[in-house]
Amino acid sequence: MQDKVKNSIKTRMTIAVIILNVIIFGVFYWNNLVLQKALIKDFENQYVAEVENTVQDCIEDALDEAALFADTLISFPGVVEAFQNGDREKLAGLLHPIYEGWNENYNIAQIQFITPDVNSFYRVHEPDKYGDNLSFRKGLVTAINNQEKIVVAEQGMAGYGIRCISPIFAEGEFLGVYEIGLSLEEEVGAGLAKLDYGNFFILGCDETCSEDGALVLWGEGQPREKINPNDIKDLVAGEKTYRTTADKQFLLSFIPVMGADNETIAFIQAEISRAQFILAEKTAKTRALAVVLIALFLLSGAIYVLLHRTLRHIKPLKEVMEDVSEGDLTKVVEIASNDEIGKLAGDFSNFMQKIKGVFFTLYTSTSQLTTNTYFMNDVSDSSVKKLISSIDSLNDVGNELKNAGQSMQEADIGVEEIAKASQMVAEQA
């Protein structure tokens, strides 16, 4: 029974179709997973790109603001004259009220005047601190050497700032430069704080941007994970990069802040939770798997029903063929289906009718042959009897002829004796 079930065409076709469907749906599921991963990767790229664009926009806006405030500052009456005369008290009287208002409302962190020998002349934000040499600031040195305005992100004595450094001239004489600086941490941090996802940090970067040299300038707490050698390599090269944490739970994005000579002076580290991505991926996997299994079950069931309905006529045809193989030619296949199996059954019925016709013809011919045989036997028996009678008659005739011959022989002898007697009589006479 089990062998019959195994060898059943319906069973074999159903198993083959199920295997084919499993392969097809397996490929579909695998492709779906690949697309999901690619989609999640795109979402991660979008988050990273949004952080990068936010940082870039904040820096560009700060650079524009610094340039605007620098142009505004130098336009106040008496500022150039006070710097030309070396009058710090007058500069303090003119600029201190302005600085307090700008610092409170626009995050202006510093206003400073610098002599051509790169020494600080007056800091509005730290009026008692002046005279120190600032030649370590590459952007400042470039502005003084070229006697032109530059807007740059730079690290100074007051920390990290976005500065507009502008030359000051009086009657064609180069007096030095002045700078307006906005706090890098405040400007970029304000933009990052508007993002409603992730944790963000602004970190200072030493010359080699080493792990130990990365100090938190802005942000709550400490970064979840420190930069690794590959991150350092990309940051030093001024390249943006991102990766996942070791536990795959967070997405880390590193955005360098470039200085005057395209060196990295700081960087932004964004930590974006991947929980929503992981949940979305798991949900999508579960849904895709459920859809695949349901579709596979329904399709397999539909195929089984279709095969069952299509092949249900094979069973009566098979039973009739088994009866025919055992010698019962009276069976008839009755299938009303018009499909290929119905046509096969009809052809088999026609074949059986022809076989029956052949056997009927053979039976008729055999019957006639038997009748003729009997007739020939009767004729043969009659002929034999007649032949025997003829033989007997011939034997009788032969005997009679033999007797007649003997009689004639005896008569001949008698004649000879008569002749001899006559001759003797004649001779005697």
C-alpha positions in Angstrom: 0.0 0.0 0.0 2.8 2.4 0.9 4.6 1.6 -2.3 1.5 2.3 -4.3 1.1 5.7 -2.5 4.8 6.4 -3.2 4.5 5.5 -6.8 1.3 7.4 -7.3 1.6 9.9 -10.1 -0.5 12.4 -8.0 1.8 12.0 -5.0 5.0 12.3 -7.1 3.6 15.4 -9.0 2.5 17.0 -5.8 5.9 16.5 -4.1 7.7 17.8 -7.2 5.5 20.9 -7.4 5.9 21.5 -3.6 9.7 21.2 -3.9 9.6 23.6 -6.9 7.4 26.0 -5.0 9.7 25.8 -2.0 12.7 26.7 -4.2 10.9 29.5 -5.9 9.5 31.0 -2.6 12.9 30.4 -1.0 14.5 32.5 -3.7 11.8 35.1 -3.3 12.3 35.2 0.5 16.1 35.5 0.1 15.6 38.3 -2.4 13.2 40.0 0.0 15.7 39.8 2.8 18.4 41.3 0.5 16.0 44.1 -0.5 15.1 44.7 3.2 18.8 45.0 4.1 19.4 47.3 1.2 16.3 49.4 2.3 17.5 49.6 5.9 21.0 50.5 4.6 19.3 53.3 2.6 17.5 54.5 5.7 20.7 54.5 7.7 22.4 56.5 4.9 19.5 59.0 5.1 20.0 59.4 8.8 23.7 59.8 8.4 23.2 62.2 5.5 20.8 64.3 7.5 23.3 64.6 10.4 26.1 65.5 7.9 23.9 68.1 6.2 22.9 69.6 9.5 26.5 69.9 10.6 27.5 71.4 7.2 24.6 73.8 7.2 25.4 74.9 10.7 29.0 75.6 9.9 28.2 77.4 6.7 25.6 79.5 8.5 28.1 80.3 11.2 30.7 81.3 8.7 28.2 83.6 7.0 27.2 85.1 10.3 30.8 85.7 11.3 31.5 87.5 8.1 28.3 89.6 8.5 29.2 90.5 12.1 32.7 91.3 11.2 31.6 93.8 8.5 29.1 95.3 11.0 31.7 95.7 13.8 34.3 97.6 11.7 31.6 100.0 10.6 31.1 101.4 14.2 32.7 104.8 14.5 36.0 105.1 16.4 36.9 101.4 16.3 39.6 101.7 13.7 41.0 104.9 15.3 41.2 103.3 18.7 43.0 100.3 17.4 45.4 102.5 15.4 46.1 104.5 18.5 46.6 101.4 20.6 43.8 102.6 23.0 42.4 99.5 24.7 40.2 101.5 27.0 38.4 103.2 24.2 38.0 99.8 22.4 36.5 98.4 25.6 34.1 101.3 25.9 33.0 101.0 22.3 32.9 97.2 21.9 32.0 95.7 25.3 28.3 96.7 25.2 28.2 95.3 21.6 29.8 92.1 22.6 27.4 91.5 25.5 24.4 91.9 23.2 25.8 89.7 20.5 27.0 87.1 22.9 23.6 86.8 24.5 21.6 86.8 21.3 23.9 85.4 18.6 26.4 83.2 20.3 29.3 85.5 19.5 32.0 84.0 21.6 34.9 86.3 21.0 36.0 89.6 19.5 39.8 90.2 19.2 42.2 92.6 17.7 45.6 91.3 16.6 48.8 93.1 15.6 50.8 92.3 12.4 53.3 90.4 14.5 50.6 87.9 15.5 50.2 89.1 19.0 46.9 89.6 20.7 46.2 93.3 21.2 42.8 93.3 22.8 40.2 90.6 23.6 36.8 92.0 24.2 35.7 88.7 25.8 38.8 88.6 28.0 40.0 92.2 28.3 42.7 91.5 30.8 44.4 88.9 28.7 46.5 90.3 25.9 50.0 90.4 24.5 50.3 86.6 23.9 51.6 85.3 20.6 49.1 83.5 18.4 51.3 82.3 15.7 50.2 78.7 16.3 46.9 79.6 14.6 47.4 78.8 10.9 44.3 80.6 9.7 45.3 83.8 11.5 48.9 83.6 10.2 47.5 83.2 6.7 45.2 86.2 7.0 48.0 88.4 8.3 50.5 87.3 5.7 48.1 87.7 2.8 46.4 90.8 4.4 43.0 89.4 3.3 39.8 88.3 4.9 39.3 84.6 5.6 36.5 82.7 7.3 37.6 79.5 8.9 37.0 77.0 11.7 39.9 77.2 14.1 41.2 76.3 17.6 42.4 79.2 19.7 43.0 80.2 23.2 39.2 80.6 23.7 38.5 77.2 22.4 37.1 76.1 19.1 35.4 78.7 17.0 34.2 79.7 13.6 36.0 82.9 12.9 36.0 85.6 10.4 39.5 87.3 10.3 39.6 90.6 8.5 42.5 93.0 7.9 42.4 96.6 9.1 43.8 99.4 7.1 44.2 103.1 7.9 45.3 105.4 5.1 46.8 102.5 3.2 48.7 101.2 6.2 48.1 97.6 7.4 47.3 97.9 11.1 46.6 94.2 11.8 43.5 92.1 11.9 40.4 91.7 13.9 38.2 88.6 14.3 34.7 87.7 15.2 34.4 84.2 16.5 31.3 82.1 17.0 31.4 79.1 19.3 31.7 75.9 17.2 30.1 74.0 20.0 27.1 76.3 20.3 26.5 76.8 16.6 26.8 73.1 15.6 25.3 71.9 18.9 22.2 74.0 18.4 21.6 72.4 15.1 22.2 68.8 16.4 19.9 69.4 19.3 17.0 69.9 16.9 17.4 66.4 15.6 14.9 64.1 17.5 16.9 61.0 17.3 20.3 59.8 18.6 23.0 61.2 20.8 25.5 63.7 19.4 28.9 64.8 20.5 31.4 67.4 19.4 35.0 66.3 20.1 38.2 68.1 19.8 40.9 66.5 17.8 44.7 66.7 18.3 47.2 66.7 15.5 47.0 62.9 15.0 43.3 62.8 16.1 44.2 60.0 18.5 41.8 58.1 20.7 43.2 59.8 23.8 43.2 63.2 22.2 39.5 63.2 21.4 38.0 65.4 24.1 34.2 66.0 24.4 33.5 69.7 23.7 29.7 69.3 23.5 27.2 66.6 24.4 25.8 64.8 27.4 28.0 62.2 29.0 30.6 60.2 27.0 30.4 58.6 23.6 29.2 55.0 23.7 32.3 53.8 21.7 35.6 55.4 21.1 37.1 56.0 17.7 39.2 53.1 16.3 42.3 53.3 14.0 40.1 53.1 10.9 38.0 56.0 12.1 41.1 58.0 12.9 42.5 57.3 9.4 39.4 58.6 7.7 39.1 61.6 10.0 42.7 62.6 9.5 42.1 62.4 5.7 39.0 64.6 6.2 36.6 61.9 5.1 33.2 61.3 6.6 32.6 57.8 7.7 30.1 55.6 9.6 29.8 52.1 11.0 27.9 50.1 13.6 29.0 49.4 17.1 30.4 46.0 18.1 26.9 44.9 19.3 25.2 46.2 16.1 22.8 48.2 18.3 23.9 51.7 17.3 25.0 53.4 14.1 28.1 55.6 14.6 28.7 58.5 12.2 31.9 60.6 12.2 32.0 64.0 10.5 35.3 65.9 10.5 35.5 69.7 11.0 38.3 71.1 8.8 40.6 73.9 9.7 42.6 76.4 7.6 45.0 74.0 6.0 42.3 71.3 5.5 43.4 69.6 8.7 40.9 68.0 11.0 40.5 70.2 14.2 37.4 68.5 15.6 34.8 66.0 14.7 31.1 65.2 15.3 30.2 61.8 16.6 26.6 60.8 16.1 25.1 57.7 17.8 21.9 56.6 16.3 20.0 53.7 17.8 19.4 50.9 15.3 16.6 49.5 17.5 13.9 50.7 15.1 15.8 49.4 12.1 16.3 46.0 13.8 12.6 45.9 14.8 11.6 46.9 11.3 13.9 44.2 9.8 12.5 41.5 12.2 8.9 42.6 11.5 9.6 42.5 7.7 11.2 39.1 8.0 8.3 37.7 10.0 5.8 39.2 7.6 7.7 38.0 4.5 8.1 34.5 6.0 4.4 34.4 6.9 3.4 35.5 3.4 5.7 32.9 1.9 4.4 30.1 4.1 0.7 31.0 3.6 1.3 31.4 -0.2 3.2 28.1 -0.3 0.4 26.3 1.7 -2.4 27.8 -0.5 -0.6 27.1 -3.7 0.3 23.6 -2.7 -3.2 22.9 -1.6 -4.6 24.4 -4.8 -2.2 22.3 -6.9 -3.1 19.2 -4.9 -6.8 19.8 -5.4 -6.2 20.5 -9.1 -4.2 17.3 -9.5 -6.8 15.3 -7.6 -9.6 16.6 -9.8 -7.5 16.1 -12.9 -6.2 12.6 -12.1 -9.3 11.2 -10.4 -10.3 9.5 -13.7 -7.0 7.5 -13.8 -8.2 5.2 -11.0 -11.2 3.7 -12.8 -9.1 3.5 -15.9 -6.4 1.7 -14.0 -9.0 -0.7 -12.4 -10.4 -1.6 -15.8 -7.0 -2.1 -17.2 -6.1 -4.5 -14.3 -9.4 -6.4 -14.9 -8.6 -6.6 -18.6 -5.0 -7.8 -17.8 -6.6 -10.6 -15.8 -8.8 -11.6 -18.8 -12.0 -9.8 -18.2 -12.8 -8.1 -21.5 -16.3 -7.2 -20.5 -15.3 -4.1 -18.5 -16.1 -0.7 -20.0 -14.4 2.6 -19.1 -17.0 5.2 -18.4 -15.4 8.7 -18.0 -17.3 11.8 -19.0 -14.2 14.1 -18.9 -13.2 15.8 -22.1 -9.6 16.4 -21.1 -6.6 14.3 -22.2 -7.3 11.6 -19.7 -10.9 11.4 -20.9 -9.7 11.1 -24.5 -7.2 8.4 -23.3 -10.0 6.5 -21.7 -12.1 6.8 -24.8 -9.3 5.6 -27.0 -8.8 2.7 -24.6 -12.5 1.9 -24.8 -12.3 1.9 -28.6 -9.3 -0.3 -28.4 -11.2 -2.7 -26.3 -14.1 -2.7 -28.7 -11.7 -3.5 -31.5 -10.2 -6.3 -29.5 -13.7 -7.6 -28.7 -14.5 -7.4 -32.5 -11.3 -9.4 -33.2 -12.2 -12.0 -30.7 -15.8 -12.2 -32.0 -14.5 -12.6 -35.6 -12.1 -15.2 -34.3 -14.9 -17.0 -32.5 -17.1 -16.9 -35.6 -14.3 -18.2 -37.8 -13.5 -20.9 -35.3 -17.1 -22.0 -35.1 -17.4 -22.2 -38.8 -14.1 -24.1 -39.0 -15.4 -26.6 -36.4 -18.6 -27.1 -38.3 -16.7 -27.6 -41.5 -14.4 -30.0 -39.7 -17.4 -32.0 -38.5 -18.8 -32.0 -41.9 -15.5 -33.1 -43.4 -15.3 -35.9 -40.8 -18.8 -37.1 -41.8 -17.9 -36.9 -45.5 -14.6 -38.7 -44.8 -16.3 -41.4 -42.8 -18.9 -41.9 -45.5 -16.3 -42.0 -48.1 -14.2 -44.5 -46.2 -17.3 -46.7 -45.7 -18.1 -46.5 -49.4 -14.5 -47.2 -50.2 -14.5 -50.2 -48.0 -17.7 -51.4 -49.6 -16.2 -50.9 -53.0 -13.1 -52.8 -51.9 -15.3 -55.6 -50.7 -17.2 -55.6 -53.9 -14.0 -55.6 -55.9 -12.8 -58.4 -53.7 -16.0 -60.3 -54.5 -15.6 -59.6 -58.2 -12.0 -60.7 -58.0 -13.0 -63.9 -56.4 -15.6 -64.4 -59.0 -13.1 -63.7 -61.7 -10.7 -66.1 -60.1 -13.4 -68.7 -59.9 -14.3 -68.0 -63.5 -10.7 -68.3 -64.4 -10.4 -71.6 -62.7 -13.6 -72.8 -64.4 -12.3 -71.6 -67.7 -9.0 -73.4 -66.9 -10.9 -76.5 -66.1 -13.0 -76.0 -69.2 -9.8 -75.6 -71.2 -8.5 -78.8 -69.8 -11.7 -80.5 -70.6 -11.5 -79.1 -74.1 -8.0 -80.4 -74.5 -9.1 -83.7 -73.2 -12.0 -83.7 -75.6 -9.6 -82.7 -78.4 -7.2 -85.4 -77.5 -10.0 -87.8 -77.4 -11.3 -86.6 -80.7 -7.8 -86.9 -82.2 -7.5 -90.3 -80.8 -10.9 -91.2 -82.2 -9.9 -89.8 -85.4 -6.7 -91.6 -85.5 -8.4 -94.8 -84.7 -10.9 -94.2 -87.3 
